């Protein structure tokens, strides 16, 4: 039979000496193959990040899509859930507290006008007892009241226990609709030399209960910038920094800040403690 006849009867047959350039199609997505699935499962034990989720067609598998939607809902709830100062006050086991508000009159205004969350309400400023305090702890709702309710009181207690006995600690200020810089205004009104603001951090898609601690030496409203602060982030045991570890690190930074007379980029964490094993 002629070559022409062969091609006509079987047009897909390769010619003599030719090789096929079309690779064999994979029958399973990369992350869905058995060996790869085991690898991703092992890696996911060490992180809350969403890795190796696989796919269903061109989308995420249904289970992972639902988990993502649930995480988004938890983040929204954390932002909009109201702050309850009584929860924190009762957890402080009898410590003196003062309640204040920022200049933001409600949650919607707070979210739309960050500048108002940095200013103390004029009526509340007049009731702050001005004295020669060494430090004031400010517990602020920020963007996650859940984080504050669950972690703030424990960090305040543990940090205060680690400070020198001669330090004068002001009553704990419980601040509503507050941004980090509200601590500057509060400390200035109290006459405190240092402010520690414990505040609910912006919720992410893997953490809606993360607490941040912001340390500022000689805070001055309108003059202090973020470069003048030190921050401890992701305080949220058991998956983040523990209350004890945060308090130990924070108290160490506070003592060094007092010796140096400054915080921020001039104050470094020189602890040698290693990260915990995964």
Secondary structure as GFF3:
##gff-version 3
##sequence-region A 1 278
A	DSSP	alpha_helix	3	9	.	.	.	ID=ss1
A	DSSP	three_ten_helix	30	32	.	.	.	ID=ss2
A	DSSP	alpha_helix	34	44	.	.	.	ID=ss3
A	DSSP	alpha_helix	62	80	.	.	.	ID=ss4
A	DSSP	alpha_helix	85	91	.	.	.	ID=ss5
A	DSSP	beta_strand	97	101	.	.	.	ID=ss6
A	DSSP	alpha_helix	107	112	.	.	.	ID=ss7
A	DSSP	three_ten_helix	116	118	.	.	.	ID=ss8
A	DSSP	alpha_helix	122	125	.	.	.	ID=ss9
A	DSSP	beta_strand	136	140	.	.	.	ID=ss10
A	DSSP	alpha_helix	145	147	.	.	.	ID=ss11
A	DSSP	pi_helix	148	152	.	.	.	ID=ss12
A	DSSP	alpha_helix	153	161	.	.	.	ID=ss13
A	DSSP	beta_strand	172	176	.	.	.	ID=ss14
A	DSSP	alpha_helix	182	190	.	.	.	ID=ss15
A	DSSP	beta_strand	194	200	.	.	.	ID=ss16
A	DSSP	beta_strand	211	217	.	.	.	ID=ss17
A	DSSP	three_ten_helix	226	228	.	.	.	ID=ss18
A	DSSP	beta_strand	229	235	.	.	.	ID=ss19
A	DSSP	alpha_helix	243	260	.	.	.	ID=ss20
A	DSSP	three_ten_helix	264	266	.	.	.	ID=ss21
###
